[in-house]
């Protein structure tokens, strides 16, 4: 296993923790060895049951019992689908899947102070795993981040700093601080994707060691898209599945750079107009791995959609009426599914997974405003 510089293909050993190459470009990991079903550790009920496929020493794993989230069958617009309840992770979002692996790796390399920028969920996850690992932690968040997320981050002992401006302004501020604290960004440090790939392994196992036909996920920086691509690629190379599923990413139309690039037919970023969106968790105007995300979607014969604010709110309400209380960001995935069902791109006879990434408990005040909720007085 080695780091690979995305700009010049230079290789670096992973025994020294890095978050970027000497060129300043982001890093990817060389292809992993993967695993077969016989190597699953049946004694563990976390992502570390797939330790054979994770290129981090499991003996020193920093785990909070993440993974093993339910796969719930329901109908959406009259079509049977399965919802993957990633919001039932220890800190309330899918980020725990990547964070357990990234923090375990960094701890094994002697890192004891970490920095991250986040719209909320990644910061909450890193603060929890850093606390479990005995690391100091600083999290930069937009000044518009929801208070429940800020409180969750601070409660774990992190130094929380709000930054004025856009989500990109927060990322830029973190880059400026990276010279003094190790930048443990889930968008830059590729061992985070080494963790999110376990979503592919878990779906494969839950479906009776078969791959689904389609997986739909919210898309901001793209760690779920990249993790699904990496995990299913390993399963394909090890003969555990016959074909990779189609990967579908959904962006908010108000901030949709990956969709613009995918629609252009190329891989270079396309200029987009960015306006505020209720899906704050995917409001990323300059995704670090945009090229790799678009390549992964195309390699799977999938697609990227952009959904309106009204479509997001409508899906949020419909999910809640099904008992699935999620934040607006992951309601975007269900809104994207509606588009593809209407277009006939996804059929009712296919096995379709919708990844629900974050708990509505993190955004209850905003959800109440969006849906006009309140209580009656007796």
N, C-alpha and C positions, 0 to 999 in steps of 0.2 A: 504494500500500500504506500502511496506517495501523494503529495500535493502536486497539482499541475497548474501552472500559471495560465490563465485564460487568454492572455495576450500574446504569448510567445512559446507556449508548451514547455517551458522550463519546469524541471522536476525538483521538488524539495522533500527531504525526509520528514515523516510525521513525528519523529521523536522530539522535535522542537516545535512548540505550538506557534502557529502563525494565523493571521486573519487575512493577509494579502501577500502577493508576490513582491519580489524586489522591484518590479516594474510599477507597483502600486495597483495593479489589476487584481480582481478577485480570483480566488483559487477554487478549483474543483478537485475531487478525489479520483484517483485511478479506479477502474472498474473493480468491484468487489467480487469475492469468490462465491458468495451466496451460500445456500444450504439446501438440503432435501428434507422431506417430512420426517425422516427417521432421526434427524438431529435436533428436533424440537425438545426443549427441556420441559417435560410435562410436570415437573415439580414446582415450576415458577408460574405465577399468574401476573406477569407484567411483560413489557416489551422484551425483557431480557430472556424470555423463553426462546427467543430467536438469536441468542448470543453467538451461535456458531456463524451467523451471517454478519454480525456487527464487528467491525474492525477496531474494537476497544476492549481492553481486558475487563471481563465481567466480574472478576474477583473484587475489583475496587469500584463497582458501580454505585452511583449515587441515585437511589431510586425511591420514589414515593408511592410505588404500586401502580404506576401509569400503564395504560393499555387495557386490553380486554373489554373494550367498550361495546355495548349492545349493538346488534344489527336488527332493526325493527322493520318488519314488513307492514306496509300500508298502501293505500291507493292514493295517487295524486292525479287529479283530473280524470279519474276513472281508470287509470293505468296502474297496475301493481309495480311498486318500487320498494327498495329497502333503504332505510335511513340509518346511516352510521353515526351513532351518538357520541361523537368525539368531545362534546361539551361536558360529558360525565367524567372527565379527567380530574386528578387531584386539585388543580388550580382553576378548573372550569373551562379549559380550552385545549385544542389539539396540540398547542405548543409544547406541552409536557412530553410528548412523544419524541420530539427532537432534542429537548433540553436535557433529558436524563442522559442521553448519549454525549452531547457536547460538553456538559459540565463534568461528566465522568472522565472524558478525555482530557479536559483542561486540568482537572485536579491531578491526574496521573502525570502531567507534565510540569507540575509545580506551580501552576498559576493560582494565586490566592486573592487577587483583587480584579474584579471584572467590571466592564462598562457596556451598557446597551442602550439603544434608542428604541422606542416602542410607542405604538398608539395605545397600549395598555396590556394586552394579553401576554405578549412575549416578556414584557417587564415583570408582570406578575409571576410568570413561570420562572424566569431566571432568578428573581428575588427569592423564591421558595427553594429552588434547587441550590442556589448559592448558600442559603442559610443551612440547608441539610449537609452541605459539603464543608461548612466552616469558612466560607469565602466572604470577603467584603464585596460590596456591590453598589454601583451607582447606576441609576436608571434615568434617562432623559425622556420626557414625555411632552406632547403638545399641551399648551395651556388650556386647550379645549377638551382634553381627555376627561372621561367621566370620573366623577369623584369616587365611586365604588372601586374602580380600577386603581386609582392613586392610593386609596386607603389600603387595598390589598397588597400593593407593592411595599408601602411603608411599614405595614404591620409585620412583614418578614424581616425588617431591620435594614432595608436598603436605603440609601441616600437618594431621594427622589428630587429631581430638578425639572421644573417646567420651562419650556422654551416657547417664545412667541413665534407665530407664523405657521407655515404649513408643515405637514408631516415631513417633507423634504428638508425644511429648515432644521428640524430636530435631528435628522440624520447627518446633516452637514455639521451641526454643533458637536455631535459625537465624534465625527472624524477629526475635528480640531482637537479634541481631548484625548485622542487615541495614543498620543505620544507619552502620556503620563500614566494611563491605566490600560491594561490589556483590553482591546476592543472585542468583546465576546458577542458580536452581533450575529443573530440567527440568520441574517441576510448575507453575511460575508463569510463566517466560519463554516466550512463545508461539512463538519461533523454533525451539524444540526440536520442536514439532509440525510446523513447516515442513520439518524434516528427516525425521521419521518418516513423512511422507506419501509419501516415495520408496519405501516398501515397496509401496504400491499400484502405482506406476509399474513397479517391478521385476517384480512378479507379472504385470502386464499384458504386459510384454515377454516374459517367460519362457514365458507361455502362448500365444505367437504372436499378441500384440496382441488378446487376449480377456480378459474379466473372468471370474474363477471364479464359481461359484454361491454358495459359502460360504467365509468366512475365520474361523477360530477362534483366539483369542489369550488368554493369561492377562490378567487385569484387576485392576490395583491403582489407580493414579491415572488410568490410561486413555490414555496417550500413543499407544499403538498403535491403539486404537479410534478416537481422534480423527484420527490421521494417515491411517488407511485411509479414513475418512469424507471427509477433505479431498482426498486424492489421487484417489479414485474420483469424487468430485463434479466435480473439474476435468476428468477424462477424459470424463465424461458430457457436460459443458457444451461440450467441444470436439469432440463427435461421435465420439470414439474407441471408446466402448463404448455398447451399447444400453440397459443397465440397470446399476444398482449392485448389487454382490453383497450377500448377507446377512452382517452382521457379528455374530459371537457372542463374548461375553466370559465368562470363567470366573473366579470368585472362590473362595477357600477359605471353606467354610461357617463357620469360626471367626472370620472377619473379612470380612463380605459386605455393606457398606453400599449398593453399587450394585445388587446383586441385590435387596435389600429394597425399594429405591425403585422399581426396574423392576417388581417383583412387585406393588407397591401400585397401579400404574397411574398414578401421579403423577410429579412431578419434584422434589418437596421431599425432603430427607433424612429417612429413617425411622430412629428410634432402634434400634440393634442392640447385642447383647451381643458383646463382643470377647474372645476367648481366644487363647492362643498357637497358631501354626500352623507346620508345617514349610515352608510356602510363604512364607518371610519376605519375598520380593520383592514380594508383592502384599498384605502385611498393612497396608493403609492404611485407617484408621478414618474419616477425614474427607477424602476426595478433593477437591482444589481445584476441579476441573471436573466434579463429579458430574452436575450438570444437563445439561451439554453431552454427556457420555458417554451418559447414558440417552437423550437426544434422538437421538444418532447411531445407536444400536442400533435404536431404534424406526423411524427414517427408513429404515433398510435392511431392515426387516421381520425383524430378527434377534432375538436373545434373550440373556439373561444367566443363567448357572447358578451354583449354589453346590455345591461338591463336598466330601465329607468327607475327613478325614485318611487314612482307610483307602483311599479311592478314589485319592487323590494318590499314596500309597506304592505301590499296586498298579500304577498307570500308570507310575510311575517305574521299577519293576522290569521291566515289559513293554517299555518303550522301550529300556532297557539291553540286554535280551535280543535286541533288534533291531539292536544296535550304536550306538544313539543315547544317549550318556552325557550327560544333562542334569541341571540342578539341579531340586530338587523344585518350585520355583515354576512352571516351564514344563510339568512333568508334569501340572499341573492342567488345562491345555488339552486334553490327551489324555483325561483323566478326564471332562471335560465332553462331549467328542465321544461317549464311550460312552453317556452319558445321552441325548443327542439321537438317536443311532442306535437305542437301545432304544425311544425314544418315537416313532420314525418321522418326526421333524422334519427329519432329514437322510437323504437316500436314496442308495443305492449308485450310481445313474446320474448323480449330480451331481458336479461338479468341486469338491472340498473341500480347502481348505488348512488345515493346523495349524501355527501359528507356534511354533517352539521357541526361546525367547528367551535362555537362559543356559546356559553350560557347566557340566557336572557337576564339572569340575576345581576350581571355586570352592568346592565343598561336599563334597569327597570323604570327609572324616571323618564328617560327618553322614549321608551316603548309606550309608557302611559300617555305621553304627549302625542306621539305619532298615531296611536289607535284611539285617542279620545276616551281613555279609560277613567273610571271613577267608581265610587260606591254610592248606593242609595242610603238615605237616612230614614230610619223607622220612626 
